[in-house]
C-alpha cells in the first residue's frame, strides 16, 4: 500500500520597503547595486562641468554620474521575505521627492561618508524630525576601514542613543545584507508593544 506525502506548506511571502538615503555621493547607488538580485533600476545622469558647480564633490572621488530621481533594487533575504530598496537622490534640489519615496517604507538606512559628514546632516534631520520611518545610520567604508571612531561620529551627527550606528562597505553584498538586517530588526523593536509595567497595589 503506497503512501502519498502531504505537500509542504508554502511560506507566506512578506515584503518590506527600505529607503536608502544620505547626502550626495555617499554610495547609495553602489549599495543598492551590490545586493539587488535584479538589474538595479537607476536614474543616473552624467555630471557635466556645469553640474559640478551645483553638486560639488571633494577630491579623491571618480564619480561621473549622479542620481536624479531614485535607485531601485530587490533582494530576497529568506523564502518568505523580500526587500525592495529605494535609493533617494542626495542633492538638495531633489529633497521634495523624499516624502514620496518614504511613503510605506518599513525602515531606512542613512548612509554617511565620514570624509564629508556635513552632507549627511540633512538626511539625519529629515528622519529624526520630518518622517516617522525608523532609521539607522551606516558609515560607508570607502577605504575598507573605519577612519573615525563611531562614538565620535555619533556625537558629530548628534544621533539619539537609541538610533543604531553601524559600519557598512557598500560594495560588499554580505556587509550590505547585514546592514539591512540591522535596519529591519530596529524597526521590529520599535514596533513591538512596550512591556506593561507591573501594577502596584
Secondary structure, DSSP 8 states (H G I E B T S, - for coil): -------------EEEEEEEEESTTSSHHHHHHHH-SS--EEEEEE--HHHHHHS---SS----EEEEEEEEEEEEEETTEEEEEEEE--SGGGGGGHHHHHTT-SEEEEEE-GGGGGGGHHHHHIIIII--S-EEEEEE-TTSS--S-HHHHHHHHT--TTS-EEEE-TT-HHHHHHHHHHHHHHHHHHHS---------
